[in-house]
Amino acid sequence: MSKKIPKFKSEDEEREFWAAHDSTEYVDWKKTKRVFLASLKPSLKTISLRLPESMIEELKLLAHKRDVPYQSLLKIFLSEKIREEFRAT
């Protein structure tokens, strides 16, 4: 039987608790389900990505047809592929 998770007064208190305790004593991870929190605004991180100029130009053409910025279209394509890969596993 799993231990009961205590109530925390703050995020800092919860963070300290989980840093010192093993979650497997409190959660049966075999019964969990993967969830996607689509309505949360994701944190963004700027990265540098080297792509062939021809690929960027093709991406810009496709983005223009959809009337979206090419960087946004690139994020859409990446997101679709990531979801596809997760479904395959």
Phi and psi in radians as a Rosetta constraint file:
Dihedral C 1 N 2 CA 2 C 2 CIRCULARHARMONIC -1.342 0.35
Dihedral N 2 CA 2 C 2 N 3 CIRCULARHARMONIC 2.597 0.35
Dihedral C 2 N 3 CA 3 C 3 CIRCULARHARMONIC -1.275 0.35
Dihedral N 3 CA 3 C 3 N 4 CIRCULARHARMONIC 2.692 0.35
Dihedral C 3 N 4 CA 4 C 4 CIRCULARHARMONIC -1.404 0.35
Dihedral N 4 CA 4 C 4 N 5 CIRCULARHARMONIC 2.334 0.35
Dihedral C 4 N 5 CA 5 C 5 CIRCULARHARMONIC -1.318 0.35
Dihedral N 5 CA 5 C 5 N 6 CIRCULARHARMONIC 2.220 0.35
Dihedral C 5 N 6 CA 6 C 6 CIRCULARHARMONIC -1.233 0.35
Dihedral N 6 CA 6 C 6 N 7 CIRCULARHARMONIC 2.838 0.35
Dihedral C 6 N 7 CA 7 C 7 CIRCULARHARMONIC -1.494 0.35
Dihedral N 7 CA 7 C 7 N 8 CIRCULARHARMONIC 2.423 0.35
Dihedral C 7 N 8 CA 8 C 8 CIRCULARHARMONIC -1.918 0.35
Dihedral N 8 CA 8 C 8 N 9 CIRCULARHARMONIC 2.531 0.35
Dihedral C 8 N 9 CA 9 C 9 CIRCULARHARMONIC -1.460 0.35
Dihedral N 9 CA 9 C 9 N 10 CIRCULARHARMONIC -0.396 0.35
Dihedral C 9 N 10 CA 10 C 10 CIRCULARHARMONIC -2.713 0.35
Dihedral N 10 CA 10 C 10 N 11 CIRCULARHARMONIC 2.897 0.35
Dihedral C 10 N 11 CA 11 C 11 CIRCULARHARMONIC -1.128 0.35
Dihedral N 11 CA 11 C 11 N 12 CIRCULARHARMONIC -0.622 0.35
Dihedral C 11 N 12 CA 12 C 12 CIRCULARHARMONIC -1.091 0.35
Dihedral N 12 CA 12 C 12 N 13 CIRCULARHARMONIC -0.737 0.35
Dihedral C 12 N 13 CA 13 C 13 CIRCULARHARMONIC -1.109 0.35
Dihedral N 13 CA 13 C 13 N 14 CIRCULARHARMONIC -0.726 0.35
Dihedral C 13 N 14 CA 14 C 14 CIRCULARHARMONIC -1.145 0.35
Dihedral N 14 CA 14 C 14 N 15 CIRCULARHARMONIC -0.739 0.35
Dihedral C 14 N 15 CA 15 C 15 CIRCULARHARMONIC -1.039 0.35
Dihedral N 15 CA 15 C 15 N 16 CIRCULARHARMONIC -0.770 0.35
Dihedral C 15 N 16 CA 16 C 16 CIRCULARHARMONIC -1.108 0.35
Dihedral N 16 CA 16 C 16 N 17 CIRCULARHARMONIC -0.707 0.35
Dihedral C 16 N 17 CA 17 C 17 CIRCULARHARMONIC -1.063 0.35
Dihedral N 17 CA 17 C 17 N 18 CIRCULARHARMONIC -0.880 0.35
Dihedral C 17 N 18 CA 18 C 18 CIRCULARHARMONIC -1.228 0.35
Dihedral N 18 CA 18 C 18 N 19 CIRCULARHARMONIC -0.415 0.35
Dihedral C 18 N 19 CA 19 C 19 CIRCULARHARMONIC -1.223 0.35
Dihedral N 19 CA 19 C 19 N 20 CIRCULARHARMONIC -0.437 0.35
Dihedral C 19 N 20 CA 20 C 20 CIRCULARHARMONIC -1.839 0.35
Dihedral N 20 CA 20 C 20 N 21 CIRCULARHARMONIC -0.115 0.35
Dihedral C 20 N 21 CA 21 C 21 CIRCULARHARMONIC -2.201 0.35
Dihedral N 21 CA 21 C 21 N 22 CIRCULARHARMONIC 2.634 0.35
Dihedral C 21 N 22 CA 22 C 22 CIRCULARHARMONIC -1.520 0.35
Dihedral N 22 CA 22 C 22 N 23 CIRCULARHARMONIC 2.110 0.35
Dihedral C 22 N 23 CA 23 C 23 CIRCULARHARMONIC -1.118 0.35
Dihedral N 23 CA 23 C 23 N 24 CIRCULARHARMONIC -0.403 0.35
Dihedral C 23 N 24 CA 24 C 24 CIRCULARHARMONIC -1.166 0.35
Dihedral N 24 CA 24 C 24 N 25 CIRCULARHARMONIC -0.302 0.35
Dihedral C 24 N 25 CA 25 C 25 CIRCULARHARMONIC -1.374 0.35
Dihedral N 25 CA 25 C 25 N 26 CIRCULARHARMONIC -0.250 0.35
Dihedral C 25 N 26 CA 26 C 26 CIRCULARHARMONIC -2.050 0.35
Dihedral N 26 CA 26 C 26 N 27 CIRCULARHARMONIC -0.391 0.35
Dihedral C 26 N 27 CA 27 C 27 CIRCULARHARMONIC -2.287 0.35
Dihedral N 27 CA 27 C 27 N 28 CIRCULARHARMONIC 2.325 0.35
Dihedral C 27 N 28 CA 28 C 28 CIRCULARHARMONIC -1.553 0.35
Dihedral N 28 CA 28 C 28 N 29 CIRCULARHARMONIC 1.662 0.35
Dihedral C 28 N 29 CA 29 C 29 CIRCULARHARMONIC -1.152 0.35
Dihedral N 29 CA 29 C 29 N 30 CIRCULARHARMONIC -0.289 0.35
Dihedral C 29 N 30 CA 30 C 30 CIRCULARHARMONIC -1.266 0.35
Dihedral N 30 CA 30 C 30 N 31 CIRCULARHARMONIC -0.345 0.35
Dihedral C 30 N 31 CA 31 C 31 CIRCULARHARMONIC -1.704 0.35
Dihedral N 31 CA 31 C 31 N 32 CIRCULARHARMONIC 0.022 0.35
Dihedral C 31 N 32 CA 32 C 32 CIRCULARHARMONIC -1.404 0.35
Dihedral N 32 CA 32 C 32 N 33 CIRCULARHARMONIC 2.802 0.35
Dihedral C 32 N 33 CA 33 C 33 CIRCULARHARMONIC -2.200 0.35
Dihedral N 33 CA 33 C 33 N 34 CIRCULARHARMONIC 2.557 0.35
Dihedral C 33 N 34 CA 34 C 34 CIRCULARHARMONIC -1.309 0.35
Dihedral N 34 CA 34 C 34 N 35 CIRCULARHARMONIC 2.322 0.35
Dihedral C 34 N 35 CA 35 C 35 CIRCULARHARMONIC -2.226 0.35
Dihedral N 35 CA 35 C 35 N 36 CIRCULARHARMONIC 2.634 0.35
Dihedral C 35 N 36 CA 36 C 36 CIRCULARHARMONIC -2.025 0.35
Dihedral N 36 CA 36 C 36 N 37 CIRCULARHARMONIC 2.195 0.35
Dihedral C 36 N 37 CA 37 C 37 CIRCULARHARMONIC -1.715 0.35
Dihedral N 37 CA 37 C 37 N 38 CIRCULARHARMONIC 1.352 0.35
Dihedral C 37 N 38 CA 38 C 38 CIRCULARHARMONIC -1.132 0.35
Dihedral N 38 CA 38 C 38 N 39 CIRCULARHARMONIC -0.487 0.35
Dihedral C 38 N 39 CA 39 C 39 CIRCULARHARMONIC -1.437 0.35
Dihedral N 39 CA 39 C 39 N 40 CIRCULARHARMONIC -0.129 0.35
Dihedral C 39 N 40 CA 40 C 40 CIRCULARHARMONIC -1.335 0.35
Dihedral N 40 CA 40 C 40 N 41 CIRCULARHARMONIC 2.442 0.35
Dihedral C 40 N 41 CA 41 C 41 CIRCULARHARMONIC -1.421 0.35
Dihedral N 41 CA 41 C 41 N 42 CIRCULARHARMONIC 2.072 0.35
Dihedral C 41 N 42 CA 42 C 42 CIRCULARHARMONIC -1.253 0.35
Dihedral N 42 CA 42 C 42 N 43 CIRCULARHARMONIC 2.623 0.35
Dihedral C 42 N 43 CA 43 C 43 CIRCULARHARMONIC -1.244 0.35
Dihedral N 43 CA 43 C 43 N 44 CIRCULARHARMONIC 2.513 0.35
Dihedral C 43 N 44 CA 44 C 44 CIRCULARHARMONIC -1.928 0.35
Dihedral N 44 CA 44 C 44 N 45 CIRCULARHARMONIC 2.527 0.35
Dihedral C 44 N 45 CA 45 C 45 CIRCULARHARMONIC -2.340 0.35
Dihedral N 45 CA 45 C 45 N 46 CIRCULARHARMONIC 2.252 0.35
Dihedral C 45 N 46 CA 46 C 46 CIRCULARHARMONIC -1.361 0.35
Dihedral N 46 CA 46 C 46 N 47 CIRCULARHARMONIC 2.318 0.35
Dihedral C 46 N 47 CA 47 C 47 CIRCULARHARMONIC -2.245 0.35
Dihedral N 47 CA 47 C 47 N 48 CIRCULARHARMONIC 2.830 0.35
Dihedral C 47 N 48 CA 48 C 48 CIRCULARHARMONIC -1.844 0.35
Dihedral N 48 CA 48 C 48 N 49 CIRCULARHARMONIC 2.237 0.35
Dihedral C 48 N 49 CA 49 C 49 CIRCULARHARMONIC -2.281 0.35
Dihedral N 49 CA 49 C 49 N 50 CIRCULARHARMONIC 2.137 0.35
Dihedral C 49 N 50 CA 50 C 50 CIRCULARHARMONIC -1.631 0.35
Dihedral N 50 CA 50 C 50 N 51 CIRCULARHARMONIC 2.097 0.35
Dihedral C 50 N 51 CA 51 C 51 CIRCULARHARMONIC -2.226 0.35
Dihedral N 51 CA 51 C 51 N 52 CIRCULARHARMONIC 2.623 0.35
Dihedral C 51 N 52 CA 52 C 52 CIRCULARHARMONIC -1.060 0.35
Dihedral N 52 CA 52 C 52 N 53 CIRCULARHARMONIC 2.475 0.35
Dihedral C 52 N 53 CA 53 C 53 CIRCULARHARMONIC -0.986 0.35
Dihedral N 53 CA 53 C 53 N 54 CIRCULARHARMONIC -0.654 0.35
Dihedral C 53 N 54 CA 54 C 54 CIRCULARHARMONIC -1.097 0.35
Dihedral N 54 CA 54 C 54 N 55 CIRCULARHARMONIC -0.647 0.35
Dihedral C 54 N 55 CA 55 C 55 CIRCULARHARMONIC -1.169 0.35
Dihedral N 55 CA 55 C 55 N 56 CIRCULARHARMONIC -0.696 0.35
Dihedral C 55 N 56 CA 56 C 56 CIRCULARHARMONIC -1.116 0.35
Dihedral N 56 CA 56 C 56 N 57 CIRCULARHARMONIC -0.741 0.35
Dihedral C 56 N 57 CA 57 C 57 CIRCULARHARMONIC -1.116 0.35
Dihedral N 57 CA 57 C 57 N 58 CIRCULARHARMONIC -0.722 0.35
Dihedral C 57 N 58 CA 58 C 58 CIRCULARHARMONIC -1.125 0.35
Dihedral N 58 CA 58 C 58 N 59 CIRCULARHARMONIC -0.707 0.35
Dihedral C 58 N 59 CA 59 C 59 CIRCULARHARMONIC -1.102 0.35
Dihedral N 59 CA 59 C 59 N 60 CIRCULARHARMONIC -0.708 0.35
Dihedral C 59 N 60 CA 60 C 60 CIRCULARHARMONIC -1.109 0.35
Dihedral N 60 CA 60 C 60 N 61 CIRCULARHARMONIC -0.685 0.35
Dihedral C 60 N 61 CA 61 C 61 CIRCULARHARMONIC -1.114 0.35
Dihedral N 61 CA 61 C 61 N 62 CIRCULARHARMONIC -0.794 0.35
Dihedral C 61 N 62 CA 62 C 62 CIRCULARHARMONIC -1.109 0.35
Dihedral N 62 CA 62 C 62 N 63 CIRCULARHARMONIC -0.708 0.35
Dihedral C 62 N 63 CA 63 C 63 CIRCULARHARMONIC -1.127 0.35
Dihedral N 63 CA 63 C 63 N 64 CIRCULARHARMONIC -0.699 0.35
Dihedral C 63 N 64 CA 64 C 64 CIRCULARHARMONIC -1.074 0.35
Dihedral N 64 CA 64 C 64 N 65 CIRCULARHARMONIC -0.713 0.35
Dihedral C 64 N 65 CA 65 C 65 CIRCULARHARMONIC -1.082 0.35
Dihedral N 65 CA 65 C 65 N 66 CIRCULARHARMONIC -0.568 0.35
Dihedral C 65 N 66 CA 66 C 66 CIRCULARHARMONIC -1.629 0.35
Dihedral N 66 CA 66 C 66 N 67 CIRCULARHARMONIC -0.064 0.35
Dihedral C 66 N 67 CA 67 C 67 CIRCULARHARMONIC 1.027 0.35
Dihedral N 67 CA 67 C 67 N 68 CIRCULARHARMONIC 0.808 0.35
Dihedral C 67 N 68 CA 68 C 68 CIRCULARHARMONIC -2.324 0.35
Dihedral N 68 CA 68 C 68 N 69 CIRCULARHARMONIC 2.722 0.35
Dihedral C 68 N 69 CA 69 C 69 CIRCULARHARMONIC -1.114 0.35
Dihedral N 69 CA 69 C 69 N 70 CIRCULARHARMONIC 2.550 0.35
Dihedral C 69 N 70 CA 70 C 70 CIRCULARHARMONIC -1.124 0.35
Dihedral N 70 CA 70 C 70 N 71 CIRCULARHARMONIC -0.557 0.35
Dihedral C 70 N 71 CA 71 C 71 CIRCULARHARMONIC -1.171 0.35
Dihedral N 71 CA 71 C 71 N 72 CIRCULARHARMONIC -0.632 0.35
Dihedral C 71 N 72 CA 72 C 72 CIRCULARHARMONIC -1.162 0.35
Dihedral N 72 CA 72 C 72 N 73 CIRCULARHARMONIC -0.705 0.35
Dihedral C 72 N 73 CA 73 C 73 CIRCULARHARMONIC -1.126 0.35
Dihedral N 73 CA 73 C 73 N 74 CIRCULARHARMONIC -0.676 0.35
Dihedral C 73 N 74 CA 74 C 74 CIRCULARHARMONIC -1.063 0.35
Dihedral N 74 CA 74 C 74 N 75 CIRCULARHARMONIC -0.733 0.35
Dihedral C 74 N 75 CA 75 C 75 CIRCULARHARMONIC -1.123 0.35
Dihedral N 75 CA 75 C 75 N 76 CIRCULARHARMONIC -0.662 0.35
Dihedral C 75 N 76 CA 76 C 76 CIRCULARHARMONIC -1.098 0.35
Dihedral N 76 CA 76 C 76 N 77 CIRCULARHARMONIC -0.837 0.35
Dihedral C 76 N 77 CA 77 C 77 CIRCULARHARMONIC -1.053 0.35
Dihedral N 77 CA 77 C 77 N 78 CIRCULARHARMONIC -0.775 0.35
Dihedral C 77 N 78 CA 78 C 78 CIRCULARHARMONIC -1.104 0.35
Dihedral N 78 CA 78 C 78 N 79 CIRCULARHARMONIC -0.755 0.35
Dihedral C 78 N 79 CA 79 C 79 CIRCULARHARMONIC -1.065 0.35
Dihedral N 79 CA 79 C 79 N 80 CIRCULARHARMONIC -0.781 0.35
Dihedral C 79 N 80 CA 80 C 80 CIRCULARHARMONIC -1.079 0.35
Dihedral N 80 CA 80 C 80 N 81 CIRCULARHARMONIC -0.766 0.35
Dihedral C 80 N 81 CA 81 C 81 CIRCULARHARMONIC -1.170 0.35
Dihedral N 81 CA 81 C 81 N 82 CIRCULARHARMONIC -0.700 0.35
Dihedral C 81 N 82 CA 82 C 82 CIRCULARHARMONIC -1.085 0.35
Dihedral N 82 CA 82 C 82 N 83 CIRCULARHARMONIC -0.818 0.35
Dihedral C 82 N 83 CA 83 C 83 CIRCULARHARMONIC -1.040 0.35
Dihedral N 83 CA 83 C 83 N 84 CIRCULARHARMONIC -0.737 0.35
Dihedral C 83 N 84 CA 84 C 84 CIRCULARHARMONIC -1.049 0.35
Dihedral N 84 CA 84 C 84 N 85 CIRCULARHARMONIC -0.776 0.35
Dihedral C 84 N 85 CA 85 C 85 CIRCULARHARMONIC -1.129 0.35
Dihedral N 85 CA 85 C 85 N 86 CIRCULARHARMONIC -0.711 0.35
Dihedral C 85 N 86 CA 86 C 86 CIRCULARHARMONIC -1.159 0.35
Dihedral N 86 CA 86 C 86 N 87 CIRCULARHARMONIC -0.633 0.35
Dihedral C 86 N 87 CA 87 C 87 CIRCULARHARMONIC -1.147 0.35
Dihedral N 87 CA 87 C 87 N 88 CIRCULARHARMONIC -0.534 0.35
Dihedral C 87 N 88 CA 88 C 88 CIRCULARHARMONIC -1.298 0.35
Dihedral N 88 CA 88 C 88 N 89 CIRCULARHARMONIC -0.311 0.35
